[in-house]
Amino acid sequence: MKGKVLFISGIDTNVGKTYATGILARQLAAEGHTVITQKMIQTGCTDISEDIEMHRQLMGIPFTEEDKAGLTCPYIFTYPCSPHMAAERDGRRIELDTITRATNELQERYEYVLLEGAGGLMVPNNFESLTIDYVREQQYPLILVTSGKLGSINHTLLSLYACRQQGIQVHSVIYNLYPHTDQLIEDNTLAYLRQYIRREWPDTHLLLLPKAGPSPSNSSMVIPAEWHRQPTVAR
């Protein structure tokens, strides 16, 4: 049976997608599942994906054979910018079928493939396709990473609204508690999002990513049993 792909995006860049992906992968492995992470497109790197490297560190494992074969990050570009710009600067073109084929191959080997995107849902992969278009076309359930920083309610609701308009399944929202900013805003944001998701997205799970800081060796997320069930399509 082919493995399940979960696409991980965020409300913005630097919201904690890579950290969340690695911690989630480690948690799933600890529960006895076979899991691999994949980075759709990496910019600002040469040779290896720094996000895949972080995933492996968080999972406590070395680079895999799939990493060495390039399956876990089909595209790496040198300039730290949007994928469409990074590819253009390097004189290359992103072919989304290449990413899909790599993901399909990983599905044959693992129960879970956690596919991390670049930036948020409206980031252009090339001049014809946004990230949200790719998620919709592949019918991947989405995990959305958010946080308690000022403005995140707006960004989270806009992302969820876009998913609803596109008929994308929002499997989970991960609320990243690191780094600490303003406790009052963090607490209020969490309370608001918890109430909003319960009312508007009742089949969507809300998970908390703990405040672990730069050394998350003991970090874990509580994954309820029903988390593993297939979510329903957005209303």
matplotlib code that plots the C-alpha trace (Angstrom):
import matplotlib.pyplot as plt

x = [0.0, 1.3, 2.2, 0.2, 1.5, 0.9, 1.9, 3.3, 3.0, 3.0, 1.3, 4.5, 8.2, 10.2, 7.1, 8.6, 7.7, 11.1, 11.1, 7.5, 8.2, 11.2, 9.5, 6.4, 8.5, 10.3, 7.0, 5.6, 8.7, 8.5, 5.0, 6.3, 5.6, 8.0, 8.3, 10.4, 10.5, 10.8, 11.5, 9.6, 12.1, 15.1, 16.5, 19.6, 21.7, 24.2, 24.6, 22.3, 19.1, 19.6, 16.0, 16.4, 19.6, 17.6, 14.9, 17.5, 19.0, 15.6, 14.8, 18.1, 19.1, 21.8, 21.2, 19.2, 19.8, 16.9, 18.6, 21.8, 19.8, 18.1, 14.6, 14.0, 14.8, 14.6, 15.4, 18.1, 18.9, 21.6, 19.8, 17.6, 14.4, 11.1, 11.5, 10.5, 13.1, 15.8, 15.3, 15.5, 18.7, 20.3, 19.2, 16.9, 13.3, 11.2, 9.2, 6.6, 6.3, 9.9, 8.8, 5.7, 7.7, 10.1, 7.2, 5.5, 8.8, 9.0, 5.4, 6.4, 8.9, 7.3, 4.0, 4.2, 5.8, 5.9, 6.4, 7.5, 6.8, 8.8, 7.2, 3.4, 0.6, 0.7, 4.4, 5.0, 6.9, 7.2, 5.3, 2.4, 1.8, 1.5, 2.1, -1.6, -2.3, 0.1, -1.4, -4.9, -3.9, -2.2, -5.1, -2.7, -4.1, -2.5, -0.8, -0.6, 2.0, 1.1, 2.4, 1.4, 3.2, 1.2, -0.6, -0.8, -4.6, -5.0, -2.5, -3.9, -7.5, -6.5, -4.7, -7.6, -10.0, -7.8, -7.9, -11.7, -12.0, -9.7, -11.4, -8.1, -8.3, -6.7, -5.6, -4.0, -3.0, 0.3, 0.6, 4.3, 5.1, 8.7, 10.2, 8.4, 7.2, 4.3, 2.6, -0.7, -0.9, 0.2, -2.4, -5.2, -4.2, -4.2, -7.6, -9.1, -7.7, -8.9, -12.4, -12.4, -11.1, -13.5, -16.4, -15.3, -13.0, -14.3, -12.4, -9.1, -6.7, -4.9, -1.5, 0.9, 4.6, 6.4, 8.8, 12.0, 14.4, 17.5, 18.0, 14.8, 16.1, 13.2, 10.4, 7.3, 3.8, 0.8, -0.8, -4.3, -5.3, -7.9, -5.1, -4.2, -7.7, -8.3, -9.9, -13.0, -13.0, -13.4, -17.0]
y = [0.0, 3.4, 5.8, 8.9, 12.3, 15.2, 18.6, 21.0, 24.8, 27.8, 31.2, 32.9, 32.2, 31.6, 30.4, 27.1, 24.7, 22.9, 22.5, 21.3, 18.8, 17.3, 17.0, 15.5, 13.0, 12.0, 11.6, 9.4, 7.3, 6.9, 5.6, 2.8, 4.3, 4.5, 8.1, 10.2, 14.0, 15.7, 19.3, 20.4, 23.1, 24.5, 27.9, 29.5, 26.3, 24.4, 20.6, 19.7, 21.0, 22.7, 21.9, 18.2, 18.4, 19.9, 17.3, 14.5, 16.2, 16.5, 12.9, 11.8, 9.9, 10.4, 11.3, 8.5, 6.8, 8.8, 12.0, 11.0, 10.1, 13.5, 12.1, 14.1, 17.4, 17.4, 21.1, 23.1, 26.7, 29.0, 32.3, 32.6, 33.8, 32.6, 29.4, 31.0, 33.7, 31.3, 29.0, 31.9, 33.2, 29.7, 29.4, 26.4, 25.6, 23.8, 20.9, 19.9, 16.4, 15.8, 16.5, 14.3, 11.4, 11.6, 11.8, 8.8, 6.8, 7.7, 6.6, 3.1, 2.9, 4.7, 4.9, 8.7, 11.3, 14.7, 17.1, 20.6, 23.5, 26.7, 29.6, 30.0, 28.7, 31.6, 31.2, 30.7, 27.6, 28.9, 31.5, 29.1, 27.6, 28.6, 26.2, 26.1, 25.0, 22.1, 21.0, 21.1, 19.2, 16.5, 16.3, 16.3, 16.9, 20.1, 20.7, 24.5, 25.9, 29.1, 30.9, 33.4, 36.4, 39.6, 39.3, 35.5, 35.4, 37.3, 35.2, 32.0, 32.8, 34.0, 30.7, 28.7, 30.7, 30.0, 26.3, 26.3, 28.1, 25.5, 22.5, 21.5, 19.2, 20.9, 17.9, 19.9, 23.3, 23.3, 26.2, 26.9, 28.2, 29.0, 31.6, 33.4, 36.9, 38.3, 36.0, 37.9, 37.9, 34.2, 33.1, 35.1, 34.0, 30.3, 30.7, 32.4, 29.9, 27.0, 28.4, 29.3, 25.9, 24.0, 26.0, 26.3, 23.3, 20.7, 17.8, 19.7, 18.9, 21.6, 20.5, 22.5, 22.6, 23.0, 25.8, 23.8, 26.5, 25.6, 22.2, 20.3, 16.8, 16.2, 18.0, 16.1, 16.8, 15.0, 13.2, 11.9, 8.5, 10.1, 12.1, 9.2, 9.0, 10.6, 14.0, 15.1, 17.7, 21.3, 22.5]
z = [0.0, -0.9, 1.9, 2.9, 1.8, 4.1, 2.7, 5.3, 4.6, 6.8, 7.1, 6.2, 5.8, 9.0, 10.9, 11.9, 9.1, 9.1, 12.9, 12.9, 10.1, 11.8, 15.2, 13.6, 11.7, 14.9, 16.8, 14.1, 14.0, 17.8, 17.4, 15.2, 11.7, 8.8, 7.9, 5.6, 5.1, 1.7, 0.8, -2.3, -3.4, -1.4, -2.0, -0.6, -0.6, -2.6, -2.8, 0.1, 1.5, 4.9, 5.7, 5.1, 7.2, 10.0, 9.7, 10.1, 13.1, 14.7, 13.9, 15.3, 12.1, 9.5, 5.9, 4.2, 0.9, -0.5, 0.6, -1.2, -4.3, -4.4, -3.9, -0.8, -2.4, -6.2, -6.6, -4.8, -5.8, -4.6, -4.0, -0.9, -2.5, -4.0, -6.0, -9.4, -8.9, -7.6, -10.6, -13.0, -11.5, -11.7, -15.3, -14.6, -14.7, -12.1, -13.5, -11.0, -12.5, -11.2, -7.7, -8.0, -9.3, -6.4, -3.9, -5.5, -5.1, -1.5, -1.0, -2.1, 0.7, 3.7, 5.5, 5.8, 3.5, 5.1, 2.1, 3.2, 0.9, 0.5, 2.3, 2.3, 0.1, -2.4, -3.2, -6.9, -7.9, -11.5, -13.5, -14.1, -10.7, -7.1, -4.2, -3.4, -7.0, -6.7, -3.3, -4.9, -8.0, -6.0, -3.5, -0.6, 2.9, 4.3, 7.6, 8.3, 10.6, 12.5, 15.6, 18.2, 16.7, 16.1, 12.8, 12.7, 13.2, 10.0, 8.1, 9.4, 8.5, 5.1, 4.5, 5.7, 3.6, 0.5, 1.3, 1.6, -1.8, -3.4, -1.7, 0.1, 3.1, 6.1, 8.1, 11.0, 12.2, 14.2, 16.6, 17.1, 20.6, 19.7, 19.8, 22.7, 21.8, 23.8, 26.3, 26.2, 22.4, 22.2, 24.7, 23.0, 19.5, 20.6, 22.3, 19.2, 16.7, 18.9, 18.9, 15.2, 14.1, 16.3, 14.8, 11.1, 10.6, 13.0, 11.3, 11.6, 14.4, 16.4, 17.6, 19.8, 19.0, 22.3, 23.3, 22.9, 21.7, 19.7, 21.5, 21.0, 21.9, 24.3, 22.3, 21.3, 20.1, 21.4, 18.4, 19.1, 17.7, 15.4, 13.8, 11.6, 10.1, 6.6, 7.0, 5.1, 2.3, 3.4, 3.7]

ax = plt.figure().add_subplot(projection="3d")
ax.plot(x, y, z, "-o")
ax.set_aspect("equal")
plt.show()
